């Protein structure tokens, strides 16, 4: 063509050469189209990306693979498919090189983009991801949205690892040596499919605040993109694909923003919890159970939350209160992670709300038992979840100590008058009249305490045993010594049975039955109880 062009534009040879060139290019176009169309199975992104991965990493076999004959047949089948795929890719590259060098790059790209774009778009659709508007998410039920999120989570893994990666490999091979064409071609092939994929998280993020539990799906989506961000940046590294990178980054930003907003809503909901009725038996409040389940689940997403909260750390909230309120050290030299601060802050908000609810009890002793029960539940939830790694041993130790302080105050206020009814020296010599008066005081104080405390519950076994042992150690020991010192003296008195109503064993039995939520009908030596249900 270059040779005949020197003989003049009107040359018959030039005209014939141009005609032949057009025929040849049309033939190449047809061949290019047919190879792309007829080899869809061999050139699908999954096959391309899988072969590339196998080529780079090699293959391995398991002790538990199929028998040699079956494996050989499978390997033969794979080999045949790979050979067909490699042959198709080689032919496409030769044709593309020929058309581009002949000035027909535009025609070559058009064919390639039309066919490969349809494959990518079809792949996204088969993965279950469709173009979704914000209004569609708003109108959908929570169950429907959650199902679509699950579908999207599976889709994004396959799309990045297989669909887009395979397309990148194929495009790089076919248009090797033509960087600008390769970049624009890949961008045109994947732009719409990637746009549909990464637009979905943004649509969900806009309406996440209507369902508090949505935060966990937001974190799932955030993690799915963040975990694959290096791959996304690598696959869409060209300037022509910058729009896809920007949309993926925007999805991350919107998800992070929505997570922070839902966390704020959760904090507000805890602070504004309207319930004012005291929990029966000073047991565990529903707010404690629900809030701690929420926070414990959040701790399972510490990786994603670390990134999200690092962009807007809760330092302002922490600066309002002294370090001791958080239960762990956070110095300038060794700052606590933002996610640890946030979890500690959310729990602190809950504890402050519980402190307010404790004031609804008319009996102050029950207020402290309520606080002990609920703080023990919080500590237990921290210890048995990933929260323990975020808050640390110091936090646990401080709050366990606080539980014991609440329990001690409950004991002093609820049972102190029983202890005070007995002399500090129970074996000291007393007149029958004085001993009689002491027995009566003890009977009245013990009856009153048992009636009040008989309906109380302590769901945690360890805390229940701790309180019962502490009370019994004080009351039972003093009463037994006093009883043994003055029993014979009282037996000589008239109506001694009405005065010495409790043997030490009776006192021990009554104390051992405490904190199971039973209503006790207290008698001198026997107890009839009817169980009451309570929330454990």
NUVOVO-108868 format. One record per residue (C-alpha): residue number from 1; x, y, z; residue in three letters. Coordinates in Angstrom, 2 decimals. Layout:
> NUM	X	Y	Z	ALA .
...
This chain:
> 1	0.00	0.00	0.00	UNK .
> 2	2.84	2.35	0.84	UNK .
> 3	4.59	1.31	-2.38	UNK .
> 4	1.70	1.98	-4.71	UNK .
> 5	0.84	5.27	-3.02	UNK .
> 6	4.05	6.76	-4.46	UNK .
> 7	2.69	6.38	-7.98	UNK .
> 8	-0.06	8.95	-7.44	UNK .
> 9	-3.46	9.07	-5.92	UNK .
> 10	-5.15	8.37	-9.22	UNK .
> 11	-3.24	5.22	-9.90	UNK .
> 12	-5.29	2.14	-10.71	UNK .
> 13	-2.97	0.16	-8.49	UNK .
> 14	-3.70	2.46	-5.56	UNK .
> 15	-7.43	2.20	-6.11	UNK .
> 16	-7.19	-1.56	-6.36	UNK .
> 17	-5.00	-1.66	-3.24	UNK .
> 18	-7.50	0.42	-1.32	UNK .
> 19	-10.32	-1.84	-2.41	UNK .
> 20	-8.36	-4.92	-1.42	UNK .
> 21	-7.53	-3.29	1.91	UNK .
> 22	-11.20	-2.63	2.61	UNK .
> 23	-12.06	-6.21	1.72	UNK .
> 24	-9.26	-7.47	3.95	UNK .
> 25	-10.31	-5.24	6.84	UNK .
> 26	-13.93	-6.33	6.52	UNK .
> 27	-12.71	-9.91	6.56	UNK .
> 28	-10.65	-9.16	9.65	UNK .
> 29	-13.59	-7.42	11.29	UNK .
> 30	-15.79	-10.42	10.60	UNK .
> 31	-13.14	-12.81	11.88	UNK .
> 32	-12.56	-10.64	14.98	UNK .
> 33	-16.30	-10.59	15.66	UNK .
> 34	-16.67	-14.34	15.12	UNK .
> 35	-13.78	-15.22	17.42	UNK .
> 36	-15.21	-13.01	20.17	UNK .
> 37	-18.73	-14.36	19.64	UNK .
> 38	-17.97	-18.05	19.09	UNK .
> 39	-15.50	-18.29	21.97	UNK .
> 40	-17.56	-16.69	24.70	UNK .
> 41	-17.22	-19.84	26.78	UNK .
> 42	-13.45	-19.93	26.37	UNK .
> 43	-13.04	-16.20	26.83	UNK .
> 44	-15.35	-15.73	29.77	UNK .
> 45	-13.68	-13.69	32.54	UNK .
> 46	-13.73	-16.58	35.00	UNK .
> 47	-11.80	-18.86	32.65	UNK .
> 48	-9.30	-16.15	31.80	UNK .
> 49	-8.68	-15.11	35.40	UNK .
> 50	-8.57	-18.71	36.65	UNK .
> 51	-6.04	-19.70	34.01	UNK .
> 52	-3.93	-16.67	34.79	UNK .
> 53	-3.99	-17.53	38.50	UNK .
> 54	-3.13	-21.17	37.80	UNK .
> 55	-0.29	-20.19	35.52	UNK .
> 56	1.25	-17.87	38.10	UNK .
> 57	0.80	-20.04	41.19	UNK .
> 58	0.95	-23.57	39.80	UNK .
> 59	-1.43	-26.34	40.71	UNK .
> 60	-1.66	-28.58	43.76	UNK .
> 61	-3.44	-31.84	44.44	UNK .
> 62	-4.99	-33.22	47.57	UNK .
> 63	-4.60	-36.59	49.18	UNK .
> 64	-8.35	-36.89	48.89	UNK .
> 65	-8.71	-36.01	45.17	UNK .
> 66	-10.45	-38.31	42.73	UNK .
> 67	-8.66	-41.37	41.37	UNK .
> 68	-5.87	-40.90	38.81	UNK .
> 69	-8.03	-41.79	35.83	UNK .
> 70	-10.76	-39.28	36.72	UNK .
> 71	-8.20	-36.61	37.53	UNK .
> 72	-6.37	-37.23	34.27	UNK .
> 73	-9.64	-36.88	32.36	UNK .
> 74	-10.44	-33.63	34.16	UNK .
> 75	-6.97	-32.26	33.52	UNK .
> 76	-7.26	-33.25	29.86	UNK .
> 77	-10.58	-31.42	29.62	UNK .
> 78	-9.12	-28.34	31.29	UNK .
> 79	-6.10	-28.49	29.02	UNK .
> 80	-8.30	-28.60	25.92	UNK .
> 81	-10.30	-25.60	27.12	UNK .
> 82	-7.11	-23.71	27.90	UNK .
> 83	-5.68	-24.49	24.49	UNK .
> 84	-8.84	-23.19	22.82	UNK .
> 85	-8.78	-20.07	24.98	UNK .
> 86	-5.10	-19.39	24.31	UNK .
> 87	-5.60	-19.88	20.58	UNK .
> 88	-8.54	-17.47	20.54	UNK .
> 89	-6.63	-14.86	22.53	UNK .
> 90	-3.63	-15.20	20.23	UNK .
> 91	-5.79	-14.77	17.11	UNK .
> 92	-7.55	-11.75	18.60	UNK .
> 93	-4.24	-10.12	19.37	UNK .
> 94	-2.91	-10.69	15.84	UNK .
> 95	-6.08	-9.31	14.24	UNK .
> 96	-6.18	-6.31	16.59	UNK .
> 97	-2.52	-5.54	15.86	UNK .
> 98	-3.15	-5.75	12.13	UNK .
> 99	-6.25	-3.53	12.19	UNK .
> 100	-4.70	-0.94	14.49	UNK .
> 101	-1.51	-0.70	12.43	UNK .
> 102	-3.64	-0.30	9.30	UNK .
> 103	-5.56	2.63	10.76	UNK .
> 104	-8.70	0.74	11.72	UNK .
> 105	-8.36	0.95	15.47	UNK .
> 106	-11.79	2.55	15.86	UNK .
> 107	-13.52	-0.32	14.06	UNK .
> 108	-11.58	-2.90	16.05	UNK .
> 109	-12.41	-1.29	19.39	UNK .
> 110	-16.09	-0.91	18.52	UNK .
> 111	-16.50	-4.64	17.89	UNK .
> 112	-14.54	-5.58	20.99	UNK .
> 113	-16.39	-3.16	23.28	UNK .
> 114	-19.86	-4.16	22.10	UNK .
> 115	-19.29	-7.87	22.67	UNK .
> 116	-17.19	-7.74	25.82	UNK .
> 117	-19.40	-5.09	27.44	UNK .
> 118	-22.42	-7.33	26.93	UNK .
> 119	-20.55	-10.16	28.66	UNK .
> 120	-19.64	-7.97	31.64	UNK .
> 121	-23.15	-6.54	31.93	UNK .
> 122	-24.63	-10.03	31.68	UNK .
> 123	-22.18	-11.23	34.32	UNK .
> 124	-23.27	-8.51	36.74	UNK .
> 125	-26.92	-9.39	36.10	UNK .
> 126	-26.29	-13.11	36.66	UNK .
> 127	-24.64	-12.25	39.96	UNK .
> 128	-27.98	-10.80	41.01	UNK .
> 129	-27.06	-7.12	40.95	UNK .
> 130	-29.39	-4.74	39.14	UNK .
> 131	-29.52	-1.01	38.86	UNK .
> 132	-31.17	0.17	42.06	UNK .
> 133	-32.40	3.63	42.93	UNK .
> 134	-32.49	5.20	46.35	UNK .
> 135	-36.29	5.30	46.25	UNK .
> 136	-36.47	1.54	45.58	UNK .
> 137	-34.44	0.88	48.71	UNK .
> 138	-36.64	3.26	50.69	UNK .
> 139	-39.83	1.47	49.61	UNK .
> 140	-38.49	-2.06	50.13	UNK .
> 141	-38.98	-4.02	53.33	UNK .
> 142	-36.05	-4.60	55.67	UNK .
> 143	-36.06	-8.32	54.76	UNK .
> 144	-35.93	-7.51	51.05	UNK .
> 145	-33.06	-5.05	51.51	UNK .
> 146	-31.14	-7.54	53.63	UNK .
> 147	-31.57	-10.23	50.98	UNK .
> 148	-30.28	-7.87	48.30	UNK .
> 149	-27.31	-6.93	50.46	UNK .
> 150	-26.42	-10.61	50.89	UNK .
> 151	-26.67	-11.04	47.13	UNK .
> 152	-24.46	-8.00	46.57	UNK .
> 153	-21.83	-9.25	49.04	UNK .
> 154	-21.48	-12.48	47.08	UNK .
> 155	-21.50	-10.56	43.82	UNK .
> 156	-18.78	-8.05	44.68	UNK .
> 157	-16.36	-10.83	45.55	UNK .
> 158	-16.93	-12.59	42.24	UNK .
> 159	-17.07	-9.38	40.22	UNK .
> 160	-13.73	-8.03	41.42	UNK .
> 161	-11.83	-11.30	41.63	UNK .
> 162	-13.18	-12.88	38.47	UNK .
> 163	-15.27	-10.66	36.21	UNK .
> 164	-13.28	-7.43	36.16	UNK .
> 165	-9.93	-9.11	36.72	UNK .
> 166	-10.52	-11.55	33.86	UNK .
> 167	-11.60	-8.72	31.59	UNK .
> 168	-8.49	-6.75	32.52	UNK .
> 169	-6.25	-9.71	31.63	UNK .
> 170	-7.98	-10.29	28.30	UNK .
> 171	-7.95	-6.63	27.32	UNK .
> 172	-4.28	-6.24	28.26	UNK .
> 173	-3.40	-9.25	26.12	UNK .
> 174	-5.41	-8.34	23.03	UNK .
> 175	-4.26	-4.70	22.95	UNK .
> 176	-0.74	-5.18	24.28	UNK .
> 177	1.57	-2.39	23.16	UNK .
> 178	-1.25	0.11	22.66	UNK .
> 179	-1.67	1.56	26.13	UNK .
> 180	-4.11	4.37	25.40	UNK .
> 181	-6.38	2.09	23.37	UNK .
> 182	-6.15	-0.65	25.96	UNK .
> 183	-7.06	1.74	28.77	UNK .
> 184	-10.02	3.34	27.03	UNK .
> 185	-11.28	-0.03	25.81	UNK .
> 186	-11.24	-1.60	29.26	UNK .
> 187	-12.91	1.45	30.76	UNK .
> 188	-15.71	1.36	28.18	UNK .
> 189	-16.24	-2.38	28.67	UNK .
> 190	-16.50	-2.27	32.46	UNK .
> 191	-17.72	1.23	33.30	UNK .
> 192	-21.47	0.53	33.32	UNK .
> 193	-21.25	-2.83	35.09	UNK .
> 194	-18.92	-1.46	37.75	UNK .
> 195	-21.18	1.55	38.10	UNK .
> 196	-24.20	-0.64	38.85	UNK .
> 197	-22.15	-2.69	41.33	UNK .
> 198	-20.76	0.22	43.33	UNK .
> 199	-23.90	2.35	43.19	UNK .
> 200	-25.86	-0.15	45.28	UNK .
> 201	-24.04	0.48	48.60	UNK .
> 202	-24.63	4.21	48.25	UNK .
> 203	-28.35	3.65	47.70	UNK .
> 204	-28.54	1.48	50.83	UNK .
> 205	-26.46	3.92	52.88	UNK .
> 206	-28.92	6.74	52.22	UNK .
> 207	-31.72	4.93	54.05	UNK .
> 208	-29.77	2.93	56.63	UNK .
> 209	-30.92	4.96	59.63	UNK .
> 210	-34.49	3.64	59.51	UNK .
> 211	-33.36	0.24	60.84	UNK .
> 212	-30.64	0.24	63.55	UNK .
> 213	-29.64	-3.35	62.70	UNK .
> 214	-28.75	-2.16	59.20	UNK .
> 215	-25.40	-1.00	60.59	UNK .
> 216	-24.11	-4.57	60.43	UNK .
> 217	-24.99	-4.85	56.74	UNK .
> 218	-23.35	-1.47	56.14	UNK .
> 219	-20.20	-2.76	57.83	UNK .
> 220	-20.36	-5.95	55.76	UNK .
> 221	-20.49	-3.89	52.57	UNK .
> 222	-17.78	-1.54	53.76	UNK .
> 223	-15.53	-4.48	54.57	UNK .
> 224	-16.24	-6.13	51.21	UNK .
> 225	-15.03	-3.05	49.33	UNK .
> 226	-12.20	-2.16	51.72	UNK .
> 227	-10.81	-5.71	51.68	UNK .
> 228	-10.71	-5.63	47.88	UNK .
> 229	-9.52	-2.07	47.54	UNK .
> 230	-5.96	-3.04	46.47	UNK .
> 231	-7.45	-5.23	43.73	UNK .
> 232	-9.88	-2.50	42.68	UNK .
> 233	-7.05	0.03	42.46	UNK .
> 234	-4.92	-2.41	40.48	UNK .
> 235	-7.63	-3.48	38.04	UNK .
> 236	-8.93	0.06	37.47	UNK .
> 237	-5.52	1.74	37.70	UNK .
> 238	-5.69	3.56	34.37	UNK .
> 239	-6.72	7.17	34.08	UNK .
> 240	-9.60	6.15	31.83	UNK .
> 241	-11.00	4.01	34.67	UNK .
> 242	-10.58	6.72	37.31	UNK .
> 243	-14.36	7.13	37.43	UNK .
> 244	-14.81	3.57	38.68	UNK .
> 245	-12.18	4.07	41.37	UNK .
> 246	-13.88	7.29	42.39	UNK .
> 247	-17.28	5.60	42.61	UNK .
> 248	-15.90	2.76	44.72	UNK .
> 249	-14.22	5.31	47.00	UNK .
> 250	-17.48	7.26	47.18	UNK .
> 251	-19.33	4.09	48.19	UNK .
> 252	-16.83	3.57	51.01	UNK .
> 253	-17.24	7.17	52.14	UNK .
> 254	-21.05	7.02	52.09	UNK .
> 255	-21.07	3.72	53.98	UNK .
> 256	-18.69	5.13	56.61	UNK .
> 257	-20.84	8.22	56.97	UNK .
> 258	-23.97	6.10	57.39	UNK .
> 259	-22.28	3.91	60.02	UNK .
> 260	-21.30	6.96	62.06	UNK .
> 261	-24.85	8.30	61.77	UNK .
> 262	-26.41	5.01	62.93	UNK .
> 263	-23.99	4.86	65.87	UNK .
> 264	-25.09	8.35	66.86	UNK .
> 265	-28.74	7.29	66.59	UNK .
> 266	-28.05	4.26	68.78	UNK .
> 267	-26.43	6.43	71.42	UNK .
> 268	-29.39	8.81	71.33	UNK .
> 269	-31.88	5.93	71.58	UNK .
> 270	-30.14	4.61	74.71	UNK .
> 271	-30.14	8.05	76.32	UNK .
> 272	-33.81	8.59	75.50	UNK .
> 273	-35.10	5.13	76.44	UNK .
> 274	-38.52	5.99	77.92	UNK .
> 275	-39.12	3.05	80.26	UNK .
> 276	-39.49	4.11	83.90	UNK .
> 277	-40.98	1.04	85.55	UNK .
> 278	-38.47	-0.66	87.86	UNK .
> 279	-37.46	-4.15	86.76	UNK .
> 280	-39.02	-6.79	89.05	UNK .
> 281	-36.57	-8.13	91.58	UNK .
> 282	-33.94	-5.55	90.61	UNK .
> 283	-33.01	-7.81	87.71	UNK .
> 284	-31.47	-7.11	84.34	UNK .
> 285	-33.13	-4.43	82.24	UNK .
> 286	-34.13	-5.19	78.65	UNK .
> 287	-32.17	-2.12	77.59	UNK .
> 288	-29.01	-3.68	79.02	UNK .
> 289	-29.57	-6.93	77.13	UNK .
> 290	-30.39	-5.25	73.82	UNK .
> 291	-27.71	-2.57	74.01	UNK .
> 292	-24.94	-4.99	74.95	UNK .
> 293	-25.96	-7.43	72.22	UNK .
> 294	-25.67	-4.52	69.78	UNK .
> 295	-22.29	-3.34	71.07	UNK .
> 296	-20.89	-6.88	71.25	UNK .
> 297	-21.88	-7.43	67.62	UNK .
> 298	-20.19	-4.16	66.70	UNK .
> 299	-16.98	-5.47	68.24	UNK .
> 300	-16.95	-8.22	65.60	UNK .
> 301	-16.42	-5.46	63.03	UNK .
> 302	-13.48	-3.81	64.78	UNK .
> 303	-11.40	-3.79	61.58	UNK .
> 304	-13.92	-1.82	59.54	UNK .
> 305	-14.88	0.38	62.50	UNK .
> 306	-11.23	1.23	63.12	UNK .
> 307	-11.03	2.74	59.64	UNK .
> 308	-14.42	4.42	59.84	UNK .
> 309	-13.92	5.96	63.28	UNK .
> 310	-10.34	6.98	62.57	UNK .
> 311	-11.77	9.49	60.10	UNK .
> 312	-13.94	11.01	62.85	UNK .
> 313	-12.62	9.82	66.25	UNK .
> 314	-14.88	10.29	69.30	UNK .
> 315	-12.27	12.46	71.01	UNK .
> 316	-14.72	15.27	71.67	UNK .
> 317	-16.93	13.00	73.75	UNK .
> 318	-14.01	11.57	75.70	UNK .
> 319	-12.65	15.00	76.55	UNK .
> 320	-15.85	15.74	78.48	UNK .
> 321	-15.11	13.11	81.13	UNK .
> 322	-12.05	11.98	83.07	UNK .
> 323	-10.07	8.93	82.02	UNK .
> 324	-11.38	6.84	84.91	UNK .
> 325	-14.85	6.81	83.37	UNK .
> 326	-13.50	4.85	80.40	UNK .
> 327	-11.56	2.28	82.38	UNK .
> 328	-8.37	2.25	80.34	UNK .
> 329	-5.39	4.49	79.72	UNK .
> 330	-5.27	6.78	76.72	UNK .
> 331	-2.20	9.00	76.82	UNK .
> 332	-0.61	11.06	74.08	UNK .
> 333	2.32	8.63	74.03	UNK .
> 334	0.05	5.59	73.73	UNK .
> 335	-3.35	6.64	72.37	UNK .
> 336	-6.20	4.15	72.54	UNK .
> 337	-7.65	3.05	69.19	UNK .
> 338	-10.68	5.03	68.08	UNK .
> 339	-12.82	1.89	68.02	UNK .
> 340	-11.88	1.10	71.65	UNK .
> 341	-12.82	4.62	72.70	UNK .
> 342	-16.13	4.36	70.88	UNK .
> 343	-17.07	1.02	72.44	UNK .
> 344	-16.12	2.31	75.90	UNK .
> 345	-18.15	5.45	75.30	UNK .
> 346	-21.27	3.56	74.18	UNK .
> 347	-21.10	1.33	77.25	UNK .
> 348	-20.61	4.38	79.44	UNK .
> 349	-23.74	5.95	77.93	UNK .
> 350	-25.65	2.77	78.79	UNK .
> 351	-24.32	2.72	82.36	UNK .
> 352	-25.29	6.35	82.86	UNK .
> 353	-28.82	5.56	81.67	UNK .
> 354	-29.01	2.58	84.02	UNK .
> 355	-27.91	4.82	86.87	UNK .
> 356	-30.92	7.01	86.09	UNK .
> 357	-33.25	4.01	86.00	UNK .
> 358	-31.95	2.80	89.37	UNK .
> 359	-33.44	5.91	90.95	UNK .
> 360	-36.95	4.64	90.19	UNK .
> 361	-36.69	2.12	93.05	UNK .
> 362	-38.22	3.36	96.30	UNK .
> 363	-35.92	1.07	98.27	UNK .
> 364	-32.36	2.33	97.85	UNK .
> 365	-30.92	-1.12	98.52	UNK .
> 366	-32.71	-2.41	95.41	UNK .
> 367	-31.20	0.42	93.40	UNK .
> 368	-27.73	-0.87	94.19	UNK .
> 369	-28.69	-4.48	93.52	UNK .
> 370	-30.11	-3.37	90.16	UNK .
> 371	-26.84	-1.62	89.33	UNK .
> 372	-24.79	-4.63	90.44	UNK .
> 373	-26.88	-7.02	88.33	UNK .
> 374	-26.78	-4.91	85.21	UNK .
> 375	-23.10	-4.00	85.45	UNK .
> 376	-22.29	-7.68	86.01	UNK .
> 377	-24.22	-8.49	82.83	UNK .
> 378	-22.25	-5.82	80.96	UNK .
> 379	-18.94	-7.16	82.27	UNK .
> 380	-19.94	-10.71	81.37	UNK .
> 381	-20.85	-9.67	77.84	UNK .
> 382	-17.54	-7.87	77.43	UNK .
> 383	-15.60	-10.85	78.75	UNK .
> 384	-17.30	-13.34	76.41	UNK .
> 385	-17.09	-11.26	73.23	UNK .
> 386	-14.50	-9.45	71.15	UNK .
> 387	-15.10	-6.43	73.36	UNK .
> 388	-12.54	-7.86	75.80	UNK .
> 389	-9.80	-7.34	73.19	UNK .
> 390	-10.91	-3.77	72.53	UNK .
> 391	-11.38	-2.69	76.16	UNK .
> 392	-8.67	-4.75	77.82	UNK .
> 393	-8.04	-6.31	81.20	UNK .
> 394	-7.83	-3.00	83.06	UNK .
> 395	-11.32	-2.05	81.94	UNK .
> 396	-12.66	-5.42	83.08	UNK .
> 397	-10.88	-5.23	86.43	UNK .
> 398	-12.18	-1.75	87.19	UNK .
> 399	-15.76	-2.58	86.35	UNK .
> 400	-15.69	-5.90	88.20	UNK .
> 401	-14.51	-3.92	91.22	UNK .
> 402	-17.45	-1.56	90.69	UNK .
> 403	-19.85	-4.52	90.72	UNK .
> 404	-18.51	-5.55	94.12	UNK .
> 405	-18.91	-1.99	95.39	UNK .
> 406	-22.56	-1.95	94.33	UNK .
> 407	-23.09	-5.37	95.93	UNK .
> 408	-21.50	-4.18	99.19	UNK .
> 409	-23.77	-1.13	99.28	UNK .
> 410	-26.80	-3.31	98.64	UNK .
> 411	-25.74	-5.61	101.46	UNK .
> 412	-25.22	-2.74	103.87	UNK .
> 413	-28.55	-1.07	103.08	UNK .
> 414	-30.62	-4.23	102.68	UNK .
> 415	-29.20	-6.33	105.50	UNK .
> 416	-27.33	-3.92	107.73	UNK .
> 417	-30.24	-3.57	110.17	UNK .
> 418	-30.29	-7.36	110.61	UNK .
> 419	-26.60	-7.36	111.50	UNK .
> 420	-27.11	-4.36	113.79	UNK .
> 421	-29.87	-6.21	115.68	UNK .
> 422	-27.24	-8.60	117.04	UNK .
> 423	-24.61	-7.59	119.61	UNK .
> 424	-21.05	-7.13	118.41	UNK .
> 425	-20.01	-9.65	121.07	UNK .
> 426	-22.69	-12.35	120.74	UNK .
> 427	-21.26	-14.51	123.52	UNK .
> 428	-21.30	-11.77	126.15	UNK .
> 429	-23.36	-12.56	129.24	UNK .
> 430	-26.85	-11.06	129.09	UNK .
> 431	-29.87	-11.21	131.36	UNK .
> 432	-32.75	-13.35	130.08	UNK .
> 433	-34.76	-10.18	129.48	UNK .
> 434	-32.03	-8.59	127.42	UNK .
> 435	-31.42	-11.78	125.42	UNK .
> 436	-35.16	-12.04	124.82	UNK .
> 437	-35.23	-8.48	123.51	UNK .
> 438	-32.31	-9.24	121.17	UNK .
> 439	-34.07	-12.32	119.76	UNK .
> 440	-37.19	-10.23	119.12	UNK .
> 441	-35.20	-7.51	117.39	UNK .
> 442	-33.46	-10.09	115.22	UNK .
> 443	-36.75	-11.81	114.36	UNK .
> 444	-38.33	-8.53	113.26	UNK .
> 445	-35.29	-7.36	111.29	UNK .
> 446	-34.73	-10.74	109.62	UNK .
> 447	-38.42	-11.14	108.73	UNK .
> 448	-38.52	-7.66	107.22	UNK .
> 449	-35.32	-8.19	105.22	UNK .
> 450	-36.46	-11.57	103.93	UNK .
> 451	-39.85	-10.22	102.86	UNK .
> 452	-38.22	-7.36	100.95	UNK .
> 453	-35.29	-9.27	99.50	UNK .
> 454	-37.15	-12.53	98.88	UNK .
> 455	-38.35	-11.33	95.48	UNK .
> 456	-34.91	-10.14	94.37	UNK .
> 457	-33.00	-11.90	91.63	UNK .
> 458	-29.30	-12.20	90.88	UNK .
> 459	-29.10	-14.07	87.56	UNK .
> 460	-25.32	-14.36	87.52	UNK .
> 461	-24.23	-17.42	89.52	UNK .
> 462	-20.90	-15.98	90.56	UNK .
> 463	-22.37	-12.69	91.78	UNK .
> 464	-25.26	-14.47	93.51	UNK .
> 465	-22.86	-16.70	95.44	UNK .
> 466	-20.64	-13.74	96.30	UNK .
> 467	-23.53	-11.75	97.81	UNK .
> 468	-25.05	-14.72	99.64	UNK .
> 469	-21.74	-15.82	101.13	UNK .
> 470	-20.96	-12.27	102.23	UNK .
> 471	-24.36	-11.85	103.93	UNK .
> 472	-24.28	-15.31	105.49	UNK .
> 473	-20.76	-14.86	106.77	UNK .
> 474	-21.88	-11.85	108.81	UNK .
> 475	-25.43	-12.78	109.87	UNK .
> 476	-25.14	-16.54	110.25	UNK .
> 477	-21.93	-16.43	112.31	UNK .
> 478	-23.20	-13.76	114.71	UNK .
> 479	-26.61	-15.36	115.12	UNK .
> 480	-25.24	-18.88	115.65	UNK .
> 481	-22.89	-17.68	118.38	UNK .
> 482	-25.65	-15.67	120.05	UNK .
> 483	-28.12	-18.56	119.73	UNK .
> 484	-25.72	-21.09	121.24	UNK .
> 485	-24.83	-18.72	124.09	UNK .
> 486	-28.44	-17.97	125.08	UNK .
> 487	-30.50	-20.95	123.88	UNK .
> 488	-30.69	-22.74	127.24	UNK .
> 489	-31.49	-19.51	129.02	UNK .
> 490	-34.46	-18.93	126.68	UNK .
> 491	-35.72	-22.49	126.97	UNK .
> 492	-36.40	-21.89	130.65	UNK .
> 493	-38.62	-18.94	129.75	UNK .
> 494	-42.32	-19.22	128.99	UNK .
> 495	-43.32	-18.92	125.32	UNK .
> 496	-39.71	-19.46	124.27	UNK .
> 497	-40.83	-20.84	120.90	UNK .
> 498	-42.30	-17.47	119.95	UNK .
> 499	-39.10	-15.73	120.99	UNK .
> 500	-36.49	-18.07	119.52	UNK .
> 501	-38.16	-18.50	116.17	UNK .
> 502	-35.09	-19.39	114.11	UNK .
> 503	-32.49	-22.02	114.68	UNK .
> 504	-29.15	-21.20	112.99	UNK .
> 505	-29.93	-23.84	110.36	UNK .
> 506	-33.20	-22.06	109.55	UNK .
> 507	-31.35	-18.80	109.02	UNK .
> 508	-28.88	-20.59	106.75	UNK .
> 509	-31.67	-22.19	104.71	UNK .
> 510	-33.47	-18.88	104.26	UNK .
> 511	-30.28	-17.15	103.14	UNK .
> 512	-29.39	-19.93	100.71	UNK .
> 513	-32.80	-19.57	99.04	UNK .
> 514	-32.26	-15.88	98.29	UNK .
> 515	-31.92	-14.24	94.86	UNK .
> 516	-33.74	-16.82	92.77	UNK .
> 517	-36.78	-14.57	92.41	UNK .
> 518	-39.03	-16.57	94.75	UNK .
> 519	-41.66	-14.97	96.94	UNK .
> 520	-41.00	-16.33	100.42	UNK .
> 521	-43.66	-16.89	103.07	UNK .
> 522	-41.39	-16.85	106.04	UNK .
> 523	-42.09	-19.17	108.96	UNK .
> 524	-40.12	-20.18	112.01	UNK .
> 525	-38.54	-23.26	110.54	UNK .
> 526	-40.11	-23.93	107.18	UNK .
> 527	-40.56	-22.10	103.96	UNK .
> 528	-43.26	-22.34	101.32	UNK .
> 529	-42.42	-20.59	98.11	UNK .
> 530	-43.95	-20.04	94.71	UNK .
> 531	-41.57	-19.32	91.85	UNK .
> 532	-41.83	-16.08	89.98	UNK .
> 533	-40.55	-15.74	86.44	UNK .
> 534	-37.84	-13.25	85.70	UNK .
> 535	-35.63	-12.35	82.79	UNK .
> 536	-32.20	-13.93	83.11	UNK .
